[in-house]
Amino acid sequence: MAYRIVLTGGPGAGKTVVAARLAAESAGRLLHVPEAATHVYERRETRWDQLDTEGRRAVQREIYRTQLERESELARRGHASLAFLFDRGSVDGAAYWPDGSDDYWQSLGTTHAAELARYDAVIWLESCAAVGAYDGHASNPCRFEDAQMAIETGDALAALWAPHPRFTRVPASPTIEEKVARVRRSVEDVLPTGSPYNGGGR
């Protein structure tokens, strides 16, 4: 069964860029799975801050379903020789649920523990807002948070994912190259030694 790694973190953490870069340089051993939330917001042509409370609940339900559908499809394909690098995971939605994380699990018919168990490892990336390099929605039109909100959202996500037994923090960096290098080391640390996606069989 393929190894599942989540890259999470607040807006401007570099998740999408880092995941794409690592997948591109992995010679097919890492598969980047794009963020479900961006897909849903683009399809609906809206953003979280443009929705009322019920609209936010509806969007988060759709994001959750989309995430699980993607994961199920990948499992059916049987990519046993790959590691999946997820741009966010199913736990992320709890940070955006209007009624708090406990209500999120209950509304979706799941539990915090069950969602954490979907993944083998979690790497949390600190937002570049922490080092004054945040560009708001300029690099992602679905993004609405200002720098302070980006940091606070990142902290909320860290708290939600921290109970995972293989949780790693990667601090903000002044350059994307430094962030990529740090996440690369973290990915190498969490992948099983000698596996096809961590140097084995080359």
N, C-alpha and C positions, 0 to 999 in steps of 0.2 A: 504494500500500500504506500502511495506517495506521501512524503513528509509535508506537513502543512505549517507554514510560517506566516504569521500576520505582521505586517508593518502598520503600526497605528501611531496616533499623535494628533495634535491640534492642527488647525489650518496653517499652511506655510511650513510644515515640518519637512517637506521634501519627499514625502512618501512615494508619489507617483514617479518623479524623476529618478529617485534611487532605485525603485523596483525595476523600472524599465532598463536602467543602465546595468544593473546586476544580471538581469535576464539576458541582455544582449551579449554580455561578455562571458556567459557561462557555457557556451558551446552546446546549448540545448538542455542543460542539466537543471536549470531553473526556469519555471514557467510563471511569468507575471500575469496575475489575474486582476484586471482593472477594477476600480472602485465602483460598487453598485450604486452608491448614492449619487455620484455625478451623472451616471447613466439615467437614473430615474428623474432627477431634476431637469436634465436637458430634454428628456422625452416630454415632460410636462411643461417645459418652457417657463419655469418658475424658480424661486429660491425659498429657503426656509423662512426668511424674514418677511416674505410676501404672502405667507399663508396665515390663516387664523388657526386657532388651537386644534379644531377638528381636522383641518387640512394637514397640520403637522403630524397628527397621529396617523392619518391615512398614508402620507408619504413614508413615514417610518415603517409602517406595515409592509408597504410595497418594496421598500429597500430590503427589509428582512427577507421577504419571499424571494426577491431577485438573488440575494446572496446565497440562500439555500439552494435555489434552482441551479445556480452556477456550480456550486460545490457538488451537487448530486450528478450533474452532467459530467464533470471531471472524473468523478469516481466511476461512472459507467464506462468511460473511455479506457480506464485501467492504465493510467500513466505510471506504472510502477517504477520506472527508472528516473522519474522526475521528482523535484521538490517544487511545491507550489508556493509562490510568494504573493500573498494576498494583500492588496491595497485596501486596508481596513478589513474587519471581520464582523461577525454578527453581534458582538458585544457593543460595538461602537454606537449603535442606535440608542442605547440606554442613556447616553449623554445628551441626546437631543429630544428625548421623550418629554412632553410638557408636564407630565404628572410624576416624574421621578422614576428612578431605575426599578424599584420594587413593582410599581404598576406596569412598567414595560414588560417585565418577565411574565407577570400574570396575564396581561392583555394578549400576549403572543402565545400563551399556553406552554411556556418553557420555564427554565430556571437559570439563574446566573451560573451555577456549577455546570449545567448541561451545555451551555454555550461556550464556556471556557474549554470544556473537554473536546470541543470540535477541532481544536488546533493543537499541534505538537509544541509550538514555541511562539512567543510573542516578543516583538522588538518595538519598543516605544521610542519615537523620535521627538525630541523637543522642538517646538516651533522656532523658526528663525526670528520671530518677534522678540525672543529673549536676548538676541544680540543686535537688535535694531535693524534687521534686514528684511522686514516683512513688507510685501507689496500689495496686500489686500486682494481685491478681486482682479487686479491687472493680469495675473497669470492663471486665474480660474474664475470665470464669470459667475459660477455658482456660489462663490465665497462671499460672505457678507460681514464677517467679523472684523472689528478693528484689532489693533495689535494687542491690547489688554484682553479682549475677549478670546483671541487666539491662544494666549498663554493660559487663561482660565479653562478653556475647553480642553487644552492639552492636559492640564492637571486633573480634570475630571475623568478623562480617558485613562490616565495612568492609574488612578484609584480603582477604576472598574476592572482593569486588566491585571493589576498587581498581584491578585491572589493566584494567578496562573503559576504552576511550579517552575516553568521555564520562561520567566519574564526578565527582559533585559532593557535597560535604559541607555539611550544614546543622546548625549547632550547636543545642544545647538552648536553649529559651526559657522565661521564667517564665510566659508566658501562651500559650494556644493561638492567640490572634489573631496574636501576633507570629510564631509558627511557621508559620501559614498564609501570612502575608505573605512570609516568607522563601522558603518553598517555591514560592509563586506566581512570585516573581521568578526562581527557578531553572528552573521549567518554561518560562517565557517565554524564558529564555536558551538552552535546549536545543532548543526547537522551531524548525523552519525558518522564516525570516522570510517573511512574506507568504502563508503557508499558510492554508487555511481554518480551521485550529485555532489560529492565532496572529495573528488579525486580518485575514487576507486574505479578500477577497470579502464583507466586511461592508458 
